[in-house]
Amino acid sequence: MRRAFWVSLGLGAGAASAILASRWTRRQAKRVAPATIARETKGGLLDLSRLVSESIAEGRQAMADRERELHEAYDAPEDRSRVAD
């Protein structure tokens, strides 16, 4: 009776661990699939491009604000048509 109990317990534990291992393996295979990696890379590049464009816009706004401050500080006219020497 004891032997049958332990054999059935071992078989059950082995079957359960095999099922869990196969599920884990399938999940990991999906994670590293080329389509998944491409999708994640595309999302990362889109985020990066959005951050760069926002940064450039903020820089231009800060430049325009500083230029306006300097024109006001030195009472210089805001002439956008500069002549190069």
Buried (B, 14 or more C-beta within 10 A) or exposed (E): EEEEEEEEEEEEEEEEEEEEEEEEEEEEEEEEEEEEEEEEEEEEEEEEEEEEEEEEEEEEEEEEEEEEEEEEEEEEEEEEEEEEE
